Amino acid sequence: MFARINRVVWVMVITDFFVNSAFGSFAPVFAIFITGQITGGNAKVAGFAASVYWITKSLVQLPIARFLDHSKSEKRHFWAMFLGYLFSALTPFMYLFVAEPWQLYVVQGFMGFCMAWAVPAWYSIFTRHVDTWRVGFEWSLESVFSVGAATALATALGGFIADRFGFDVLFAAAGTLAVLSSLFLLAMRRDLFPHPPEGIEQVLPERHLRRH
């Protein structure tokens, strides 16, 4: 059942599992961090911080998606996804230095901007490579494993780490996991745009080479 899933789908599902685990680890205790560690932090600041993320992401994601769709090559989509995930993985480290609400809003806006690149690119690549004879199963695998299972495990572990070791350890661990998970996406580069065989430049017409 799982053995016939293609490599691109597997890499994306596994990467998403660990990325969601990283960010899910501090999601349930993030409001506690804001009220306890940030000057003037309260429920209003926590709510506005979440809004900054979603507003930023929502405003720029559709224009970015249109820009990505103008290219038929998957290179643009891959690098948008990879760099979006990689830069968003820096935000847990940024939380270590946040002391004022405005600093938190900047970090949240930065994360929203990064995810606005990663999300449409991820959807595009996954949709193109999902096995057509079991589309529902592979999308459900992403939902159950990479979202459901990751969130369930990470939220419990994140709460324990925050309570036992503090938020600095939690954010450092989450950031490290998110960075390493993003780098794992590089494993599927050769599946998306393999190198042509040696000497192919001499065989293909010049007009064909210009198109690519």
C-alpha positions in Angstrom: 0.0 0.0 0.0 2.8 2.4 0.9 5.6 0.9 -1.2 4.2 2.2 -4.5 4.0 5.9 -3.4 6.4 7.9 -5.6 9.5 9.5 -4.2 8.4 13.1 -4.5 5.2 12.5 -2.5 7.1 10.6 0.2 9.7 13.4 0.6 7.0 16.1 0.8 4.9 14.1 3.3 7.9 13.3 5.6 9.2 16.9 5.4 5.8 18.3 6.2 5.5 15.9 9.2 8.7 17.3 10.8 7.9 20.9 9.8 4.5 20.7 11.4 6.0 19.0 14.4 8.4 21.8 14.8 5.8 24.6 14.6 3.1 22.6 16.4 5.4 22.0 19.4 4.9 25.6 20.7 1.5 26.4 19.2 -0.5 25.5 22.3 1.8 27.3 24.7 2.6 30.3 22.5 0.0 32.5 24.3 1.6 31.6 27.6 5.0 32.7 26.2 3.5 36.0 25.1 1.9 36.9 28.4 4.8 35.7 30.5 7.9 36.7 28.5 7.0 39.8 26.5 6.7 43.2 28.1 3.0 44.2 28.1 2.1 40.9 26.7 -1.6 39.9 27.2 -4.4 38.1 25.4 -4.9 41.1 23.1 -1.3 41.0 22.0 -1.5 37.2 21.4 -4.6 37.6 19.3 -3.1 40.5 17.3 0.1 38.5 16.7 -1.9 35.7 15.1 -3.8 38.2 13.0 -0.6 39.8 11.7 0.6 36.4 10.5 -2.7 35.5 8.7 -3.2 39.0 7.3 0.3 39.1 5.8 0.0 35.6 4.4 -3.4 36.2 2.9 -2.5 39.5 1.3 0.6 38.2 -0.6 -0.2 34.6 -1.2 -2.5 34.9 -4.2 -0.1 37.3 -6.1 2.8 35.0 -5.4 0.7 32.0 -6.6 0.0 33.8 -9.8 3.7 34.6 -10.3 4.6 31.0 -9.7 2.0 29.7 -12.1 3.5 31.8 -14.9 6.4 29.3 -15.1 5.8 25.8 -16.5 9.1 24.7 -14.9 9.0 23.2 -11.4 12.3 24.9 -10.6 10.5 28.1 -9.6 8.0 26.3 -7.5 10.7 24.1 -5.8 12.9 27.0 -4.8 9.9 29.0 -3.6 8.8 26.1 -1.4 12.4 25.3 -0.2 13.3 28.9 0.6 9.9 29.7 2.1 10.2 26.7 4.5 13.9 27.5 5.3 13.4 31.1 6.1 10.2 30.5 8.1 12.3 28.0 10.1 14.3 30.9 11.4 11.3 32.4 13.3 11.5 30.1 16.4 15.1 31.4 16.8 13.8 35.0 16.4 11.3 34.5 19.3 14.3 34.0 21.6 15.1 37.8 21.1 11.6 39.1 21.2 10.9 41.4 24.2 8.3 43.9 22.9 5.0 43.4 21.1 6.1 45.3 18.0 9.1 42.9 17.7 6.7 40.0 17.9 4.5 41.5 15.1 7.5 41.9 12.9 8.4 38.2 13.3 4.9 37.1 12.7 4.7 39.2 9.5 8.0 37.8 8.3 6.7 34.2 8.9 3.5 35.0 7.1 5.5 36.3 4.1 7.7 33.2 4.0 4.8 30.8 4.2 3.0 32.7 1.4 5.8 31.5 -0.8 6.0 28.0 0.5 2.3 27.0 0.6 1.2 27.6 -3.0 4.5 26.1 -4.3 3.9 23.0 -2.0 0.3 22.6 -3.3 1.4 22.9 -6.9 4.2 20.3 -6.7 2.2 17.8 -4.6 -0.8 18.1 -7.0 1.4 17.4 -10.0 3.1 14.4 -8.5 0.3 12.8 -6.5 -0.4 9.3 -8.0 -3.6 9.7 -10.1 -5.0 6.3 -9.2 -5.2 7.1 -5.5 -5.4 10.9 -5.1 -7.7 10.7 -2.1 -5.4 8.3 -0.2 -2.2 10.3 -0.7 -3.9 13.6 0.2 -5.3 11.8 3.2 -1.9 10.5 4.1 -0.7 14.1 4.2 -3.6 15.1 6.3 -3.5 12.2 8.8 0.3 11.7 9.1 1.9 15.1 8.4 -0.8 17.2 10.0 -2.8 15.1 12.5 -0.1 12.8 13.9 2.5 15.5 13.8 0.3 18.0 15.7 -0.8 15.4 18.2 2.7 14.3 19.1 4.3 17.7 19.0 1.8 19.6 21.1 2.2 17.1 24.0 6.0 17.1 23.7 6.2 20.9 23.3 4.1 21.5 26.4 6.4 19.1 28.4 9.6 20.8 27.2 8.3 24.3 27.9 7.2 23.3 31.4 10.4 21.3 32.2 13.1 23.3 30.4 11.6 26.6 29.4 10.8 28.4 26.2 14.4 29.0 25.1 15.0 25.3 24.8 11.7 24.8 23.1 12.2 27.4 20.5 15.8 26.4 19.9 14.7 22.7 19.4 11.8 23.7 17.2 13.9 25.9 15.0 16.6 23.3 14.6 14.1 20.7 13.6 12.4 23.0 11.1 15.7 23.9 9.5 16.8 20.3 9.1 13.4 19.3 7.8 13.6 22.1 5.2 16.9 20.8 4.0 15.4 17.4 3.5 13.5 18.8 0.5 16.8 18.9 -1.4 16.5 15.1 -1.6 13.9 15.4 -4.3 15.6 17.9 -6.6 16.8 15.3 -9.1 13.2 13.9 -9.3 11.8 17.4 -10.2 14.5 18.6 -12.7 17.0 15.8 -13.5 20.2 16.8 -15.3 20.2 15.9 -19.0 22.6 13.2 -20.1 26.1 14.3 -20.9 26.4 15.7 -24.4 22.7 16.4 -24.8 23.5 20.0 -25.5 25.1 18.9 -28.8 22.1 16.7 -29.8 19.2 19.0 -29.0 18.3 21.8 -31.5 19.3 25.2 -30.5 15.7 26.4 -30.6 14.8 23.7 -28.0 17.6 24.7 -25.7 16.4 28.3 -25.7 12.9 27.2 -24.5 14.4 25.6 -21.4 
